Amino acid sequence: MYLSFMTAYGTLSHGYSIMSYAATERGDDRQRLTRPEPDTATAAVDGLSSEGTRPTLDRRAFLAGLGAVGLAGLAGCTGGGTEFASGVSGVTSVEDARASVVRIVAQGSFVDPQVGYQANSAGSGTGFIIDPSGIAVTNNHVVTGAATLEVFANGRSYNAKVLGVSECSDLAVIEITGGEFQALQWYDGPIQTNLEVWALGFPLGDPNYTVTRGIISKQASTVHTVWASVDGVLEHDARIRPGNSGGPLVDERGRVVGVNYAGDDKFDINLAISAPLARGIVEDLRQGRNVNTIGINGRAVRSDDGSISGVWVSSVESGSPASRAGIEPADIIVRMEGLTLGRDGSMKDYCDILRSRNADDVLSVQVLRFTTGEILSGEVNGAPLQSVLPAGGGGGGDGGSSNSGDSSGSAAGYANYRRVSDNSGSIVVDVPAEWSDVDGRAFEIGPGLVAAPDVDAYNSGYSTPGVSILASRDLSRDPDVVLDEFSFPACTASGRGNYSDGKFTGRVSRYESCDGRDTAIVVIAAVPPDGSYTVLVVVQLVAPRDAEALDAIVTSFDVTGSV
């Protein structure tokens, strides 16, 4: 790969020709800057840990090998501190509670990561009345994103609307119209192990009411699952099934001890959101105040090989912050506020961010649009998403000519990725394991690295994929100025746009048809929030699968040490 970069710093050894920006001050005194002789091998870690996984875009492998850490299944939809009432509820037993438990059928269009688009899909969950006027509690994953809600109670059906939701605590409050109802009350006092409890609801989409009995086996703890991150979770052995989600867990007097939300049949694990946690959140939700939510029905995803992680968006609530930002069903939110999401297969990182912010705070996000392969960046409660890197990031057709070190035109994708760093540990990035030739020596103007199947072949032509990264305080802080200094005489410039990934902000340029081949080059110049240095990323793509490598590089490169 040949490129000309006009600066005051001489020539980098990758075939980058550097001349003076400041010719009026320094003239054309071009000095050649080369890397020092190697004295240590570059740091490279084979086999990413979960903390090192980053999204790439092998859609077929992702759908075939989707894996996630968490419970095996929701107790939720099949198919896809306040007092409850102003007066006494009249419920004094488990039997009395029957009239306060409702079945909820939510219908809408959702996108499942394994099944795909499901139009007019109906799911069923459970809820319970907390106010005689028709205010009821259920789970967020039962109702969010649904176009219609139908509630069955006392032998008839009612329409309902959502008043408020909490994605991370998996709670929702709905308002049922057209009736008077019997309300339940909260359980007061500490919840001890061995407390006898009953799970009430409509499992498996069956309209027949079901009651199971058990005890509290574990007091409140924090549980991170693929769809929520709940701080006060009770474990019990009153068996629940899909469809029980949102239903009450009650004591012998019919008082609500918890809100059932998850279960695992294989290990007989049954979980409920504890009453002390739920009460405070429910009060906000019934007043129309959403808690820890941007308006999605999502789940953490992580492919088995660790090449994709993030929050998969199954549906988006109309008019929500996510909707206004341009987030769509089948998007994967890979970064928020600069933090990669879903690395442990759970919603923990996502929910930690939401809990540390106010509802109207601006949150930077980076999204992988699964349907097209685009990478988009923008803000929740701020600037809407825009494409940072378009679909088909490089290498069209059959991949063009190749040498012994290239991607061989394969469209199958890279099998594995690994994290590499420069010799100083200042720069890290995830690259295909096949890019095993890594040069981590510093440039004269700052730390840098080059990774490719064959670094010499990558540096000297257009037939080998690879990446070069440089971080420097000596480069201009204006990304356009930096990009303007580049020239690829053998390539055709195809556009320039804004770049933002939650940490770095700048500009990105793309070049195509290099040396008469299908080779493409993407160049990013960006700065961190404090503007203390500029990072330059150059990626050469010669085959279709290199677009996946580009996705991985863009969502993983970082400057973690001194520059």
C-alpha positions in Angstrom: 0.0 0.0 0.0 1.5 3.3 -1.1 0.3 6.6 0.3 1.7 10.1 0.5 1.2 12.0 3.8 2.3 15.6 3.8 3.6 16.7 7.2 6.7 18.2 8.6 8.0 14.9 9.9 9.8 13.1 7.1 8.9 9.6 5.9 7.4 6.8 7.8 8.7 3.3 7.0 5.4 1.9 5.9 5.8 3.5 2.5 4.2 6.7 3.8 5.9 9.6 2.2 5.9 12.6 4.5 6.6 16.1 3.4 6.2 19.5 5.0 2.8 21.0 6.0 4.8 24.1 7.0 6.9 24.5 3.9 7.0 28.3 4.3 8.8 27.8 7.7 10.9 24.8 7.0 11.2 24.6 3.3 11.4 21.2 1.7 13.9 19.8 4.1 12.6 16.2 4.0 14.3 14.0 6.4 13.6 10.3 6.4 12.1 9.0 9.7 12.4 5.2 10.1 11.5 3.0 13.0 14.3 2.0 15.3 15.7 -1.5 15.0 13.5 -4.0 16.8 14.7 -5.0 20.3 11.5 -6.7 21.5 8.7 -8.7 19.9 5.4 -6.9 19.7 2.8 -7.7 22.3 0.0 -9.9 20.9 -2.5 -12.1 22.7 -3.8 -15.0 20.9 -7.5 -15.8 21.7 -9.6 -13.0 22.9 -11.1 -13.3 26.4 -14.7 -12.1 26.8 -13.3 -8.7 27.9 -11.5 -8.5 24.5 -14.4 -9.5 22.2 -15.5 -7.0 19.6 -18.2 -7.1 16.9 -17.4 -8.2 13.4 -20.0 -9.0 10.8 -20.2 -12.6 9.9 -23.9 -12.8 9.8 -24.2 -16.5 9.0 -21.8 -17.5 11.8 -23.5 -15.1 14.2 -27.0 -16.6 13.6 -25.6 -20.2 13.7 -23.5 -19.8 16.8 -25.2 -17.1 18.9 -24.3 -17.6 22.5 -24.9 -15.6 25.7 -24.2 -15.8 29.3 -27.4 -15.8 31.5 -30.4 -17.9 32.3 -31.5 -20.3 29.7 -34.9 -18.7 29.2 -37.2 -15.9 30.3 -40.2 -16.7 32.4 -41.7 -14.2 30.0 -43.7 -13.9 26.8 -44.6 -17.1 25.1 -44.3 -17.0 21.3 -41.8 -14.6 21.0 -42.8 2.5 47.3 -46.3 3.3 47.1 -49.5 1.8 48.4 -51.4 0.0 45.7 -54.8 1.5 46.4 -56.2 4.2 48.6 -58.2 1.7 50.7 -58.0 -1.9 51.9 -57.7 -4.3 49.0 -59.8 -7.1 50.5 -57.3 -9.7 49.5 -56.4 -11.8 52.6 -55.4 -15.1 51.0 -53.8 -16.8 48.0 -57.3 -17.7 46.8 -58.5 -14.1 47.0 -55.5 -12.9 44.9 -56.9 -14.8 41.8 -59.2 -11.8 40.8 -56.2 -9.4 40.8 -54.0 -11.4 38.3 -54.4 -10.7 34.6 -53.2 -12.3 31.4 -51.5 -9.9 28.9 -51.3 -10.5 25.1 -48.9 -8.2 23.4 -48.9 -8.0 19.6 -46.4 -6.3 17.4 -43.5 -6.8 15.0 -40.2 -7.9 16.4 -36.8 -9.0 15.1 -35.3 -12.1 16.7 -31.6 -12.6 16.3 -32.1 -16.3 15.4 -35.6 -16.4 13.9 -35.5 -13.1 12.1 -38.4 -10.7 11.4 -41.7 -11.7 13.0 -44.7 -9.6 11.8 -47.8 -9.2 13.9 -46.3 -11.6 16.5 -48.4 -12.2 19.6 -46.7 -13.0 23.0 -48.4 -13.6 26.3 -47.4 -12.7 29.8 -48.9 -12.1 33.2 -49.6 -8.9 35.3 -51.3 -7.9 38.5 -53.5 -5.0 39.5 -52.1 -2.5 42.0 -55.0 0.1 41.9 -58.7 -0.5 41.4 -58.8 2.0 38.5 -56.9 -0.5 36.4 -53.2 0.2 37.1 -51.2 -3.0 36.7 -47.6 -4.2 37.0 -45.8 -6.6 34.6 -42.4 -7.0 33.0 -40.8 -4.7 30.5 -40.0 -7.5 28.1 -43.7 -8.4 28.0 -44.9 -5.1 26.7 -42.1 -2.9 25.2 -42.3 -2.5 21.5 -45.8 -4.0 21.2 -48.3 -2.2 19.0 -51.3 -3.4 21.0 -52.0 -4.7 24.4 -55.0 -6.9 25.3 -55.6 -7.7 28.9 -57.9 -10.6 30.1 -59.4 -10.2 33.6 -62.6 -11.5 35.3 -63.7 -13.3 32.2 -63.5 -10.4 29.7 -60.9 -8.5 27.7 -59.7 -4.9 28.0 -57.4 -2.6 26.1 -54.4 -1.2 27.9 -51.5 1.2 27.4 -48.0 1.5 28.8 -47.5 4.2 31.4 -43.8 3.6 32.1 -41.0 1.0 31.8 -37.6 0.1 33.2 -35.5 -1.9 30.8 -32.8 -2.7 33.3 -35.1 -3.7 36.2 -37.5 -5.4 33.7 -40.6 -3.7 35.1 -43.5 -2.0 33.4 -46.7 -0.3 34.6 -49.8 -0.4 32.3 -53.2 1.2 32.5 -56.2 -1.0 31.8 -59.3 0.9 30.5 -62.9 0.3 31.1 -63.3 -1.5 34.4 -63.0 -1.7 38.2 -60.6 -4.2 39.6 -59.4 -5.7 42.9 -55.9 -4.6 43.8 -53.1 -6.5 45.6 -50.9 -5.0 48.3 -47.1 -5.2 48.8 -45.6 -7.5 51.4 -44.2 -5.4 54.3 -41.1 -6.3 56.3 -37.9 -8.2 55.6 -38.1 -11.1 53.2 -36.4 -14.1 54.8 -35.4 -17.4 53.4 -37.9 -20.2 53.9 -40.8 -17.8 53.6 -43.6 -19.7 51.9 -44.7 -18.3 48.6 -47.0 -18.9 45.6 -46.4 -18.0 42.0 -49.6 -16.9 40.2 -50.1 -16.5 36.5 -50.7 -17.9 33.0 -47.7 -19.9 31.9 -47.2 -21.2 28.3 -49.8 -18.9 26.9 -52.6 -21.0 28.5 -55.7 -18.9 29.4 -56.1 -21.2 32.4 -54.9 -19.7 35.7 -52.0 -21.6 37.4 -50.7 -21.6 41.0 -47.4 -23.2 42.1 -46.0 -23.3 45.7 -42.5 -23.0 47.1 -40.3 -21.1 49.5 -37.7 -18.3 49.2 -34.4 -20.1 48.8 -32.1 -17.1 48.5 -32.5 -13.5 49.6 -32.1 -10.5 47.4 -29.0 -10.4 45.2 -27.9 -8.8 41.9 -28.5 -10.9 38.8 -27.3 -10.0 35.3 -29.2 -11.7 32.4 -29.2 -11.3 28.7 -32.2 -8.9 28.9 -31.9 -7.1 32.3 -29.7 -6.3 35.2 -31.7 -6.4 38.4 -30.2 -5.4 41.8 -32.8 -7.1 44.1 -33.6 -10.6 42.9 -35.2 -13.3 45.0 -34.6 -17.0 44.2 -37.5 -19.4 45.0 -38.7 -22.9 44.1 -42.3 -22.1 43.1 -42.0 -23.3 39.5 -42.5 -20.7 36.8 -42.6 -21.1 33.1 -42.6 -18.9 30.0 -45.8 -16.8 30.3 -45.4 -16.3 34.1 -43.4 -13.1 33.5 -44.8 -10.1 35.3 -47.0 -12.3 37.6 -47.0 -11.9 41.4 -45.1 -14.0 43.8 -47.3 -13.8 47.0 -47.3 -14.9 50.6 -50.1 -16.8 52.3 -52.1 -13.6 52.7 -51.9 -12.7 49.0 -49.4 -9.9 49.5 -46.8 -9.4 46.7 -43.4 -10.6 47.7 -41.9 -10.2 44.3 -42.5 -9.9 40.5 -41.6 -13.1 38.6 -39.4 -12.5 35.6 -37.0 -15.3 34.8 -36.6 -19.1 35.1 -34.5 -22.0 34.0 -36.3 -25.3 33.7 -33.2 -27.4 33.4 -31.8 -26.3 36.8 -35.2 -25.4 38.4 -34.1 -21.7 39.0 -37.0 -19.3 39.5 -36.4 -15.6 40.0 -38.5 -12.7 41.1 -37.8 -9.0 41.4 -38.1 -8.3 45.2 -41.0 -6.1 46.5 -38.6 -3.6 48.2 -36.9 -2.8 44.9 -40.1 -3.0 42.7 -42.1 -0.6 44.9 -40.0 2.5 44.4 -39.6 1.9 40.6 -43.3 1.2 40.1 -44.2 4.5 41.8 -42.1 6.3 39.1 -43.5 4.2 36.3 -47.1 4.8 37.2 -46.4 8.5 37.1 -45.2 8.2 33.5 -41.5 8.4 34.4 -39.4 5.8 32.6 -36.5 4.4 34.6 -33.2 3.3 33.1 -34.5 3.0 29.6 -33.9 4.4 26.1 -37.0 2.7 24.6 -35.9 -0.7 23.3 -36.8 -4.3 23.8 -33.3 -5.7 23.7 -31.0 -8.5 24.8 -27.3 -8.9 25.1 -25.7 -11.0 22.3 -22.3 -12.5 22.0 -21.3 -14.9 19.3 -19.5 -18.1 20.3 -16.3 -17.0 18.8 -16.5 -13.6 20.5 -16.5 -11.6 17.2 -19.8 -9.9 18.0 -21.1 -8.5 21.3 -23.6 -5.8 22.1 -27.3 -5.2 22.7 -29.6 -6.7 20.0 -32.6 -4.5 19.4 -35.8 -6.6 18.9 -38.1 -3.6 18.8 -38.2 0.1 19.4 -40.9 2.1 21.2 -42.2 4.9 19.0 -41.2 8.3 20.1 -38.6 7.1 22.5 -35.1 8.4 22.8 -33.9 5.3 20.9 -36.4 6.0 18.1 -35.5 9.7 17.9 -31.8 8.7 17.6 -32.6 6.4 14.6 -32.0 3.1 16.3 -34.0 0.3 14.5 -35.0 -3.3 15.1 -32.1 -5.6 14.2 -29.5 -3.0 15.2 -26.8 -4.1 17.6 -25.7 -1.3 20.0 -22.0 -2.2 20.3 -20.8 0.9 22.2 -22.3 3.4 24.6 -20.3 6.3 26.0 -17.2 4.6 24.6 -17.8 1.3 26.4 -18.1 -1.9 24.5 -21.4 -3.6 25.5 -22.3 -7.2 26.1 -18.7 -8.5 26.6 -19.8 -10.8 29.4 -23.0 -11.8 27.5 -25.2 -9.8 29.8 -26.8 -6.3 30.1 -24.6 -5.3 33.0 -22.5 -2.7 31.2 -25.5 -1.2 29.4 -27.5 -0.9 32.6 -24.6 0.4 34.6 -24.3 3.3 32.1 -28.1 4.1 32.2 -28.1 4.0 36.0 -25.3 6.5 36.2 -27.1 9.0 33.9 -30.3 11.1 34.0 -33.1 10.2 31.6 -32.4 13.3 29.4 -28.6 13.1 29.4 -26.9 12.8 26.0 -25.4 9.3 25.4 -23.0 8.6 22.6 -23.8 5.3 20.8 -22.2 3.2 18.1 -24.5 0.8 16.2 -23.9 -2.2 13.9 -26.8 -2.3 11.5 -27.1 -6.1 11.2 -29.2 -6.0 8.0 -26.7 -3.9 6.0 -23.4 -4.2 7.7 -23.1 -0.4 8.2 -21.5 1.1 11.3 -23.4 4.2 12.6 -22.6 6.6 15.3 -24.7 9.2 17.0 -26.3 10.2 20.3 -29.3 9.2 22.3 -31.0 12.6 23.3 -28.7 14.3 20.8 -27.5 14.0 17.3 -29.2 11.2 15.4 -27.3 8.2 14.0 -25.3 8.7 10.8 -23.3 6.2 8.8 -19.6 6.1 9.8 -18.6 3.3 7.6 -20.9 2.1 4.8 -21.9 -1.5 4.1 -19.5 -3.5 2.0 -16.4 -1.8 3.6 -14.0 -3.3 1.1 -13.1 -5.7 -1.5 -15.8 -6.2 -4.1 -16.3 -9.0 -6.6 -14.0 -11.9 -6.2 -11.6 -10.0 -4.1 -9.2 -9.1 -6.9 -5.6 -10.4 -7.3 -3.8 -11.7 -4.3 -0.5 -12.8 -3.0 0.5 -15.5 -0.6 -0.3 -13.3 2.4 -3.8 -12.0 1.5 -7.3 -13.0 2.2 -7.5 -15.1 -0.9 -10.8 -13.5 -1.9 -12.7 -15.6 0.6 -16.2 -14.6 1.5 -16.4 -17.0 4.4 -15.2 -14.6 7.0 -12.3 -14.8 9.5 -12.5 -17.7 11.9 -10.9 -15.9 14.9 -9.7 -12.6 16.1 -7.0 -11.6 18.5 -6.0 -8.5 20.4 -2.7 -6.9 19.5 -0.8 -3.9 20.9 2.2 -1.8 20.1 5.4 -2.4 22.0 4.6 0.3 24.6 1.1 -1.0 25.2 -0.3 2.4 24.3 -2.4 1.2 21.3 -4.7 -1.9 21.2 -6.9 -3.3 18.4 -8.6 -6.5 17.5 -7.5 -8.0 14.2 -8.0 -11.4 12.4 -5.8 -14.1 13.8 -4.5 -14.6 10.2 -3.0 -11.1 10.4 -0.2 -12.7 12.4 2.6 -10.4 11.3 2.6 -7.5 13.7 5.1 -4.6 13.9 4.7 -2.7 17.2 7.7 -0.4 17.0 7.1 3.3 17.6 7.1 5.9 14.9 9.3 8.9 15.6 6.3 11.1 16.2 4.4 8.6 18.4 3.4 5.0 19.2 2.1 2.9 16.4 1.5 -0.6 15.0 1.0 -2.4 11.8 -0.8 -5.8 11.5 -1.2 -7.9 8.3 -0.8 -11.4 7.1 2.6 -10.1 5.7 3.6 -6.6 6.8 6.1 -6.2 4.0 3.6 -7.2 1.3 1.0 -4.9 2.9 3.4 -2.0 3.0 4.5 -2.4 -0.6 1.3 -3.0 -2.6 -2.4 -3.3 -2.8 -3.0 -7.0 -2.7 -2.6 -7.7 1.0 -5.0 -6.6 3.7 -3.8 -4.9 6.9 -4.1 -2.0 9.3 -1.8 0.8 10.5 -2.4 2.9 13.5 -0.5 5.9 14.7 -1.2 8.2 17.8 0.7 11.5 17.9 0.6 14.9 19.6 2.5 16.3 16.6 -0.3 15.8 14.1 -2.9 18.5 13.5 -6.0 18.3 15.7 -8.1 19.1 12.7 -9.0 15.7 11.2 -9.7 17.3 7.8 -6.2 18.8 7.7 -4.7 15.4 8.5 -6.8 13.6 5.8 -6.0 16.3 3.2 -2.4 15.5 3.5 -3.0 11.9 2.3 -2.9 11.0 -1.4 -3.3 7.5 -2.9 -2.3 8.1 -6.6 -3.3 4.6 -7.6 -6.8 4.8 -6.0 -10.0 6.7 -6.6 -11.4 8.9 -3.7 -15.0 7.9 -3.1 -16.0 10.2 -0.2 -15.4 11.7 3.2 -17.7 11.9 6.2 -17.9 12.4 9.9 -16.6 9.8 12.4 -17.6 9.2 16.0 -17.4 6.0 18.1 -18.2 7.2 21.5 -14.6 8.0 22.4 -12.9 9.4 19.3 -14.5 12.0 17.0 -13.2 13.0 13.6 -13.4 12.3 9.9 -13.2 9.3 7.7 -12.1 9.0 4.0 -12.5 6.1 1.6 -10.6 5.2 -1.5 -11.5 2.5 -4.1 -10.2 0.7 -7.2 -6.6 0.9 -6.0 -4.1 -0.1 -8.7 -7.0 -1.3 -10.9 -8.1 -3.9 -8.3 -11.1 -4.2 -6.0 -8.9 -3.0 -3.2 -10.3 -0.3 -0.9 -8.7 1.8 1.7 -10.4 3.5 4.7 -8.6 6.3 6.6 -9.8 7.7 9.9 -8.3 10.7 11.6 -9.8 11.4 15.0 -9.2 13.0 18.4 -10.2 12.1 22.0 -12.5 14.4 24.0 -9.7 16.4 25.5 -8.0 16.9 22.1 -4.6 16.1 23.4 -3.5 14.0 20.4 -4.6 12.7 17.0 -5.1 9.0 16.1 -4.7 7.9 12.5 -6.1 4.5 11.4 -5.5 3.2 7.9 -7.2 -0.1 6.8 -6.6 -1.8 3.5 -9.3 -4.2 2.3 -8.8 -6.6 -0.6 -11.6 -9.2 -0.3 -15.2 -9.2 1.0 -14.3 -10.7 4.3 -12.0 -7.8 5.0 -15.2 -5.7 5.6 -15.7 -7.8 8.8 -12.1 -7.0 9.8 -12.8 -3.3 9.3 -15.8 -3.6 11.6 -13.7 -5.2 14.3 -11.0 -2.7 14.0 -13.3 0.3 14.1 -15.2 -1.0 17.2 -12.0 -2.0 19.1 -9.1 0.3 18.4 -8.1 2.4 21.5 -5.3 4.4 22.9 -4.8 3.2 26.5 -1.4 4.5 27.3 0.7 7.6 27.0 1.2 9.3 23.6 
